[in-house]
Amino acid sequence: MKKMILLVLAAFFFFAKSHAQQKRERFDPLNDKRVMNGYTVRLIPAIGGGFGYDILENNKIVLHQYRSPMPFFPKGVAKKEDAYKLADWAIGDYKAHGHWSNMVPPHVARELKIETH
């Protein structure tokens, strides 16, 4: 009987911890946008969960990142702040090279300390 109670308690704590980790930031279409380096960055829900972003110039979308821009992380960016970091990097990369990149090199994600699902 004691083993059964311990097993039930262990399972309860495991599931409670898992549920707390799965709690995600909510998407707010009215407030999830910022101006960065002359561009408007608007967060969007990403395929697979998490966040993607649109980068707009003069209210026109110049980059639509609806899925994870990081290879080997198909579920995308888990935090809003990390999506903003990636968008800021994309803008800087565009200004440096003259073209929009849909992929972020793995070393950039590490340098920016991006959390993924």
C-alpha positions as CSV (number, residue, x, y, z in Angstrom):
1,M,0.0,0.0,0.0
2,K,2.8,2.4,0.9
3,K,4.5,1.7,-2.5
4,M,1.3,2.5,-4.3
5,I,0.9,5.8,-2.5
6,L,4.5,6.7,-3.2
7,L,4.1,5.8,-6.8
8,V,0.9,7.9,-7.1
9,L,2.6,10.9,-5.4
10,A,5.7,10.6,-7.7
11,A,3.5,10.5,-10.8
12,F,1.5,13.5,-9.5
13,F,4.7,15.6,-9.0
14,F,6.1,14.5,-12.3
15,F,3.0,15.6,-14.2
16,A,2.7,18.8,-12.2
17,K,6.2,19.7,-13.1
18,S,5.7,18.9,-16.8
19,H,2.6,21.0,-16.9
20,A,4.4,24.0,-15.3
21,Q,7.2,23.7,-17.9
22,Q,4.7,23.6,-20.8
23,K,3.1,26.9,-19.7
24,R,3.8,29.2,-22.6
25,E,3.5,32.9,-23.2
26,R,0.3,33.9,-24.8
27,F,0.2,35.6,-28.2
28,D,-1.3,39.1,-28.1
29,P,-1.8,40.5,-31.6
30,L,-2.4,44.0,-30.5
31,N,0.6,44.4,-28.3
32,D,3.2,42.0,-29.6
33,K,5.1,44.4,-31.9
34,R,8.1,46.7,-31.6
35,V,10.0,49.2,-33.8
36,M,13.6,48.1,-34.3
37,N,16.3,49.8,-36.4
38,G,13.6,51.5,-38.5
39,Y,11.5,48.4,-39.1
40,T,8.4,47.2,-37.3
41,V,8.6,43.7,-35.9
42,R,5.3,42.0,-35.3
43,L,5.2,38.6,-33.6
44,I,3.0,35.9,-35.0
45,P,2.2,32.3,-33.9
46,A,4.7,29.9,-35.4
47,I,4.0,26.5,-37.0
48,G,4.6,23.9,-34.3
49,G,4.1,26.4,-31.4
50,G,6.0,29.3,-30.1
51,F,6.6,32.5,-32.0
52,G,7.5,33.7,-35.4
53,Y,7.6,37.3,-36.7
54,D,6.9,39.6,-39.6
55,I,9.3,42.4,-40.3
56,L,7.6,45.4,-41.9
57,E,9.0,48.4,-43.7
58,N,6.5,51.2,-44.3
59,N,3.7,48.8,-43.3
60,K,4.7,46.3,-46.0
61,I,6.0,42.9,-45.0
62,V,9.6,42.4,-46.1
63,L,10.2,39.1,-44.1
64,H,7.6,36.6,-43.0
65,Q,9.1,34.1,-40.5
66,Y,6.2,31.7,-39.8
67,R,8.4,28.8,-38.7
68,S,11.6,28.3,-36.9
69,P,14.5,30.0,-38.6
70,M,16.9,27.7,-36.8
71,P,17.9,24.5,-38.4
72,F,17.4,21.4,-36.2
73,F,14.8,23.3,-34.0
74,P,11.6,22.6,-35.9
75,K,9.3,23.6,-33.0
76,G,10.5,27.2,-33.0
77,V,11.2,29.9,-30.5
78,A,9.5,29.4,-27.1
79,K,9.8,33.0,-25.8
80,K,8.6,36.3,-27.2
81,E,11.9,38.0,-26.2
82,D,13.9,35.4,-28.2
83,A,11.8,36.0,-31.3
84,Y,12.5,39.7,-31.0
85,K,16.3,38.9,-30.7
86,L,16.1,36.9,-33.9
87,A,14.2,39.6,-35.7
88,D,16.8,42.2,-34.6
89,W,19.6,39.9,-35.8
90,A,17.8,39.4,-39.2
91,I,17.5,43.2,-39.6
92,G,21.2,43.7,-38.8
93,D,22.1,40.8,-41.2
94,Y,20.0,42.5,-43.9
95,K,21.7,45.8,-43.4
96,A,25.1,44.2,-43.6
97,H,24.5,41.9,-46.6
98,G,21.6,43.4,-48.5
99,H,19.3,40.4,-48.5
100,W,16.8,38.8,-46.1
101,S,17.8,35.5,-44.7
102,N,15.2,32.9,-43.6
103,M,17.7,30.8,-41.6
104,V,19.8,31.7,-38.6
105,P,23.1,29.9,-38.2
106,P,23.3,27.8,-35.1
107,H,26.2,29.8,-33.6
108,V,24.0,33.0,-33.7
109,A,21.2,31.2,-31.7
110,R,23.8,30.2,-29.1
111,E,25.3,33.7,-29.0
112,L,21.9,35.2,-28.5
113,K,21.0,32.6,-25.9
114,I,17.8,31.6,-27.7
115,E,15.6,29.0,-25.9
116,T,13.8,26.5,-28.1
117,H,11.0,23.9,-27.4
